[in-house]
Amino acid sequence: MSTLEVVAALGVVVLLVLAALLAAAETSITRMSSARADSLEEEGNKRAALLSRMIDERERYINPVLFTLLGCQLGAAAIVVTLANNHWGTSGVLIAFASMLAVVFFAAEAMPKAIALADADRVALRTAPLVRALGAVAPLRWLTTALLSFAPVRASTDAPGGKVTEEELLALTSEAAAADSIDDRELKLIESIISFGDTIAREVMVPRPDMITIERTDTIATAIELVIERGYSRLPVTGDDIDDIVGLVHAKDLMRAQRDGNQDDGIETVQRACKIYPETKRIAELMREMQAQKFHLAIVIDEYGGTAGLVSLEDLIEEVVGEIVDEFDVENPLIENRADGSIWVNGRVTIADLSDELDVELPDDEWDTVGGLIFTRLGHVPEEGESVDTANFRFLVKEVVGRRIARVQITKMIGSNDSDDQK
C-alpha cells in the first residue's frame, strides 16, 4: 500500500470519527431545551453557559453542523470508493458502497445518536465547543443560509424541542411517574396546574341551586344565625330575587355589629360590594384578580345576565391541590369510593374529574357535570332509582333534592357493550 493510500485511509477514519461526533452533537442539542440548559448553567457547569447561549440561537449552529456532517460522510465514502475502484474496478466499487453504507449507518449515525439520546446532557456539554467553532465559521454559516433560502418553505427559527406543548409536558410527567421519578400525588398536582389555565368559572363554581343567600331586608341577627348554621364566612345578598345580587356580607362585620349592639339593624348597614364575572371567565385570570384586588368571593352570571353560581378563592385553590375539607365540613365527599367497588358522587361533580377518577373518556357533548349527563340522557327530571348506562358504567340516581340530582352511584358493568341505555 502506497503512502498516499495510507494517508487516505487515515483520512477516512478521521472523517468518520468527526461525523460520529457531529451526529451525537446534533441529536443532543436538538433535544436540549432552554430550561434544561439554564438549569445546567445554574448548577455551575463551566460549559453550560456556552451551551445555553447556543440553545438560544439554535438554528445558527445546527445548520453548519448538519452541513459538515454530511460532508464528512460523503467525503469518507468518496475516498473509499476511489481506492476500491483503483484496486478492484467496478466490483470493488459495489463492495465498497455496501461496506460504507453499513459502517456509516452504525458508526457515524445510529450508535452516536443512541448515545446522545441516552445521555443528552453530557454529550451536549462535551460537544458544545466543537459546535460553537463550526457556527463561528462565517463562510460556512453564510453558505447554509444561502442554500436554505431556496427552500419553498422557510424553516422556523424555533428548532425542534425549543417549545414544549401541554400534551408533551403531560406525556413527560407521565413518563416520570412511570419511572418513579415523581409519585402519583406530584403527577396529579402537575396535571392540575397544566389544566388550570384552560378551566373556566362555570366548571368550578358553586351552582345557583346550592347557593346560600340572604335577603337585603333581613336583619343582622338573622344573618348571624344563618352564618352559624351554614358555617360560611361570606353570604351573597339578594334584592328582588336570586338573579338580583346586590352585594355580600362578611361574618366578621356581622359579629362586630352584634358586639356593638346593632343586631336589629338591617344588613344593608354592613353590606359590601361584590364582584360579578361571566361564567366563561378563565379561573387563572380570576385568581390573579382576586389576589390583586383582595377579595375572596365572586358571583358568576350566565349569558343572559342571570345568576349562574358563585366562586370562591377556595374553589380555585382546590382545582390545583384537590378538595380542602376541615373538621367542620359535614357534607358528603364529592367523590367517594365504597368498599363494594362502586363510586358515589355528587351530581355536580364535573365530567372531567370523574373521567380522571374512572380512567375513561366520558361523553361531555352538552353538559359539564354528572347531573347534566343524566338529565340530558333521560330527558326529564329523574326519580330515585332511575339509571343511565354509558361508557360501560351504570349511573344510578340515589338521591334527588327538589329537581337537583344530589347523589349518584356508579358501578362498572361487567360484559356489557358501550351503548347508552336508560332505565
C-alpha positions in Angstrom: 0.0 0.0 0.0 1.4 3.4 -1.0 1.9 6.3 1.3 -0.9 8.2 -0.4 -3.3 5.3 0.2 -2.3 5.1 3.9 -3.0 8.8 4.3 -6.3 8.4 2.5 -7.3 5.5 4.9 -6.4 7.6 7.9 -8.5 10.4 6.4 -11.5 8.1 6.2 -11.1 7.2 9.9 -10.8 10.9 10.9 -13.9 11.8 8.8 -15.9 9.0 10.3 -14.9 10.0 13.9 -15.8 13.6 13.2 -19.1 12.5 11.6 -19.9 10.5 14.7 -19.2 13.4 17.0 -21.3 15.8 14.9 -24.2 13.3 14.8 -24.2 13.0 18.6 -23.9 16.8 18.9 -26.8 17.4 16.6 -29.0 14.9 18.4 -28.2 16.1 21.9 -28.5 19.9 21.1 -31.8 19.3 19.2 -33.3 17.6 22.2 -31.9 20.1 24.7 -34.5 22.6 25.9 -33.7 26.2 27.0 -34.9 25.4 30.5 -32.6 22.4 30.8 -29.7 24.4 29.6 -30.4 27.1 32.1 -30.7 24.5 34.8 -27.2 23.1 33.9 -25.8 26.6 34.0 -27.2 27.2 37.5 -25.5 24.0 38.6 -22.2 25.7 37.9 -21.0 23.7 34.9 -18.4 25.7 33.0 -19.6 24.7 29.6 -23.3 25.2 30.4 -23.1 29.0 29.8 -21.8 28.3 26.3 -24.5 25.7 25.7 -27.2 28.0 27.0 -26.2 30.7 24.5 -26.1 28.2 21.7 -29.6 26.9 22.5 -31.0 30.5 22.3 -29.6 30.7 18.7 -30.0 27.0 17.8 -30.6 27.4 14.1 -27.4 29.3 13.7 -25.4 26.3 14.9 -27.5 23.3 13.8 -27.3 24.0 10.0 -23.5 24.2 9.9 -23.3 21.0 11.9 -25.6 19.2 9.5 -23.7 20.5 6.5 -20.4 19.4 7.9 -21.7 16.1 9.0 -23.0 15.3 5.5 -19.6 16.5 4.1 -17.7 14.1 6.3 -19.9 11.1 5.4 -19.8 11.8 1.6 -16.0 12.6 1.8 -15.3 9.3 3.6 -17.4 7.4 1.1 -15.8 9.1 -1.9 -12.3 8.2 -0.7 -13.2 4.5 -0.1 -14.9 4.2 -3.4 -12.0 5.7 -5.2 -9.5 3.4 -3.5 -11.7 0.4 -4.3 -12.1 1.4 -7.9 -8.3 1.7 -8.3 -7.7 -1.8 -6.9 -10.7 -3.9 -8.0 -12.6 -1.9 -10.5 -16.4 -1.9 -10.8 -17.0 -4.9 -8.5 -14.8 -3.2 -5.9 -16.9 -0.1 -6.1 -20.1 -2.1 -5.3 -18.5 -3.8 -2.4 -17.1 -0.5 -1.1 -20.5 1.1 -1.4 -22.2 -1.6 0.6 -19.5 -1.7 3.2 -19.5 2.1 3.7 -23.3 2.1 3.9 -23.1 -0.3 6.9 -20.2 1.5 8.5 -21.6 5.0 8.2 -25.0 3.8 9.5 -23.6 2.0 12.5 -20.5 4.1 13.4 -21.5 7.6 12.2 -25.3 7.6 12.7 -27.1 5.0 14.8 -24.5 4.5 17.6 -23.6 8.1 18.3 -27.2 9.2 18.2 -28.2 6.4 20.5 -25.5 7.5 23.0 -26.7 11.1 22.7 -30.3 10.1 23.4 -29.3 8.1 26.4 -27.2 10.9 27.9 -28.1 14.2 26.1 -26.8 16.5 28.9 -23.3 15.1 28.9 -23.0 14.8 25.2 -24.3 18.3 24.6 -21.8 19.8 27.1 -18.8 17.9 25.7 -19.6 18.7 22.1 -20.6 22.3 22.7 -17.1 23.8 21.8 -17.0 21.9 18.5 -20.5 23.1 17.6 -19.6 26.6 18.6 -16.5 26.5 16.5 -18.5 25.4 13.4 -21.1 28.1 14.0 -18.3 30.7 14.2 -17.1 29.9 10.7 -18.8 32.8 8.8 -18.5 31.3 5.2 -20.0 28.0 6.3 -22.9 29.8 8.1 -23.5 32.1 5.0 -23.4 29.1 2.7 -26.0 27.1 4.6 -28.2 30.2 5.0 -28.0 30.8 1.2 -28.9 27.2 0.4 -31.9 27.2 2.7 -33.1 30.5 1.2 -34.1 28.4 -1.9 -36.4 26.1 0.2 -40.1 26.5 -0.8 -40.9 26.6 3.0 -38.8 28.6 5.3 -37.6 26.8 8.4 -38.8 28.0 11.7 -36.3 29.8 13.9 -37.7 27.6 16.7 -35.8 24.3 16.5 -37.5 21.1 17.5 -37.5 20.8 21.2 -37.4 24.5 21.7 -41.0 24.7 22.6 -43.0 22.1 24.6 -46.7 21.8 24.2 -49.1 20.9 27.1 -49.6 17.4 25.6 -45.8 16.8 25.5 -45.4 18.1 29.0 -48.2 15.8 30.3 -46.5 12.9 28.4 -43.2 13.8 30.1 -44.7 13.8 33.6 -46.5 10.5 32.9 -43.1 9.0 31.9 -41.5 10.4 35.0 -44.3 8.9 37.2 -43.8 5.5 35.4 -40.1 5.7 36.1 -40.8 6.5 39.8 -39.1 9.9 39.4 -42.2 11.5 40.8 -45.1 10.0 42.8 -48.8 9.9 41.9 -49.6 12.9 44.1 -47.0 15.0 42.3 -48.3 13.8 38.9 -51.8 14.8 39.8 -50.6 18.2 41.0 -48.7 18.9 37.8 -51.7 17.8 35.7 -54.0 20.1 37.7 -51.6 23.1 37.3 -51.5 22.5 33.5 -55.3 22.2 33.1 -55.8 25.2 35.5 -55.1 27.7 32.7 -57.9 26.3 30.5 -60.6 26.0 33.1 -63.4 28.5 33.2 -65.6 29.7 36.1 -68.6 27.6 35.1 -66.6 24.4 35.7 -65.6 25.2 39.3 -68.5 27.4 40.6 -71.0 26.5 43.3 -74.1 26.3 41.1 -77.1 28.5 41.7 -79.3 25.8 43.4 -76.6 25.3 46.0 -76.0 28.9 46.8 -76.8 30.1 50.4 -78.0 33.7 50.2 -79.7 36.3 52.5 -82.2 39.0 51.6 -81.3 42.6 52.0 -84.4 43.2 54.1 -83.2 40.7 56.8 -81.5 41.9 60.0 -78.0 41.4 61.2 -79.3 38.9 63.8 -80.9 36.8 61.1 -77.7 36.8 59.1 -75.6 35.7 62.1 -77.9 32.8 62.7 -77.5 31.7 59.0 -73.7 32.1 59.2 -73.6 29.9 62.4 -76.0 27.3 60.9 -74.2 27.0 57.5 -70.6 27.8 58.6 -69.9 30.3 55.8 -67.9 33.5 56.4 -69.4 35.4 53.4 -73.0 35.4 52.2 -74.4 37.0 49.0 -77.2 39.5 49.5 -80.2 39.3 47.1 -82.6 42.1 46.1 -85.8 41.1 44.3 -84.7 37.6 43.7 -81.5 35.4 43.3 -80.8 37.0 39.9 -80.5 40.3 41.7 -77.3 40.0 43.7 -76.7 43.4 45.3 -73.7 42.7 47.5 -72.4 40.4 50.2 -71.9 40.4 54.0 -68.8 39.2 55.9 -69.2 37.2 59.1 -66.7 39.5 60.9 -68.7 42.6 60.0 -71.8 40.9 61.4 -70.1 39.9 64.6 -68.7 43.4 65.1 -72.2 44.9 64.6 -73.6 42.4 67.2 -70.9 43.3 69.6 -71.8 47.0 69.2 -75.5 46.2 70.0 -76.7 46.7 66.4 -78.1 43.2 65.8 -81.5 44.5 65.0 -80.3 46.8 62.2 -80.7 45.8 58.6 -77.8 44.0 56.9 -77.5 46.9 54.4 -75.5 48.7 57.1 -72.7 46.2 56.8 -73.2 45.2 53.2 -70.2 45.3 50.9 -70.0 45.4 47.1 -69.3 42.1 45.3 -67.6 41.3 42.1 -69.5 39.8 39.1 -68.0 37.8 36.3 -69.3 35.8 33.3 -69.2 32.1 33.5 -66.7 31.9 30.7 -64.0 33.8 32.8 -60.8 31.8 33.0 -60.0 31.0 36.6 -56.3 31.7 36.2 -57.2 35.3 35.4 -59.8 35.3 38.1 -57.3 34.2 40.7 -54.8 36.9 39.8 -57.6 39.5 40.1 -58.6 38.1 43.5 -55.0 38.3 44.7 -54.5 41.9 43.3 -57.9 43.3 44.5 -58.0 41.3 47.7 -61.4 39.7 47.5 -62.4 36.0 48.1 -65.8 35.6 46.5 -67.4 36.5 43.2 -70.8 36.0 41.6 -70.9 34.2 38.3 -73.6 35.1 35.7 -74.7 33.4 32.5 -75.0 34.8 29.0 -78.5 36.2 29.9 -77.3 38.1 33.0 -78.9 35.7 35.4 -77.0 34.3 38.4 -75.3 31.0 37.5 -73.5 30.5 40.7 -70.6 31.8 42.8 -66.9 31.0 43.0 -64.6 31.4 46.0 -60.9 31.6 46.3 -61.0 28.2 48.0 -62.7 26.7 44.9 -59.9 27.9 42.7 -57.2 26.6 45.1 -59.0 23.2 45.2 -58.6 23.0 41.4 -54.8 22.7 42.0 -54.4 20.9 45.3 -57.7 18.9 45.5 -60.6 19.0 47.8 -60.0 21.0 51.0 -62.0 19.7 54.0 -61.8 20.9 57.5 -63.1 19.5 60.8 -66.3 21.5 60.4 -67.3 20.2 57.0 -70.2 17.8 57.3 -71.1 17.3 53.6 -70.5 14.0 51.9 -67.4 14.0 49.8 -67.9 14.8 46.2 -66.4 11.5 45.1 -66.4 8.5 47.5 -65.0 5.1 46.8 -67.1 2.4 48.5 -66.0 -1.0 49.8 -68.2 -2.8 47.3 -66.3 -1.3 44.4 -68.9 1.3 43.5 -68.3 5.0 43.5 -70.7 7.5 44.9 -70.6 11.1 43.6 -72.3 14.4 44.0 -74.4 15.3 41.0 -72.3 18.5 40.5 -69.0 16.6 40.0 -67.5 17.6 36.7 -67.3 15.1 33.9 -63.6 15.9 33.6 -62.9 15.0 37.3 -65.0 11.8 37.0 -63.2 10.8 33.8 -59.9 11.1 35.6 -61.3 9.1 38.6 -62.6 6.3 36.4 -59.7 6.4 33.9 -62.1 6.6 30.9 -63.3 9.2 28.5 -66.8 10.0 29.4 -69.0 11.9 26.9 -69.3 15.7 27.6 -71.1 16.9 24.5 -73.6 19.3 26.0 -73.0 19.1 29.8 -70.3 19.7 32.3 -71.5 17.7 35.3 -72.7 14.2 36.2 -76.1 15.6 36.8 -76.2 17.3 33.4 -75.3 14.0 31.7 -78.1 12.2 33.5 -80.6 14.9 32.8 -79.8 15.0 29.1 -79.8 11.3 28.6 -83.1 10.8 30.5 -84.8 13.8 29.0 -86.7 14.6 32.3 -86.1 15.2 36.0 -85.1 11.8 37.3 -86.6 9.9 40.2 -84.5 8.0 42.7 -83.7 4.5 41.2 -83.5 5.6 37.6 -80.2 5.0 35.8 -78.2 5.8 32.7 -75.6 3.4 31.1 -72.7 5.0 29.3 -69.0 4.1 28.7 -69.6 0.7 30.3 -70.7 2.3 33.6 -74.1 2.5 35.2 -75.1 5.8 36.8 -77.8 5.1 39.3 -79.6 8.1 40.9 -79.7 7.6 44.7 -80.9 10.9 45.9 -82.8 13.8 44.4 -83.3 17.1 46.2 -86.1 19.1 44.5 -85.1 19.0 40.9 -81.4 18.5 41.6 -79.5 15.3 41.5 -77.7 15.1 44.8 -76.1 11.6 44.9 -75.3 9.1 42.1 -73.9 5.5 42.5 -71.6 4.5 39.7 -70.8 0.8 39.1 -68.8 -1.0 36.4 -70.9 -3.0 34.0 -69.4 -6.5 33.5 -69.6 -7.9 30.0 -71.7 -5.1 28.5 -71.2 -3.1 25.4 -70.7 0.7 25.4 -74.1 1.6 24.2 -76.2 4.1 26.1 -79.4 2.9 27.7 -81.9 4.4 30.2 -83.8 2.5 32.7 
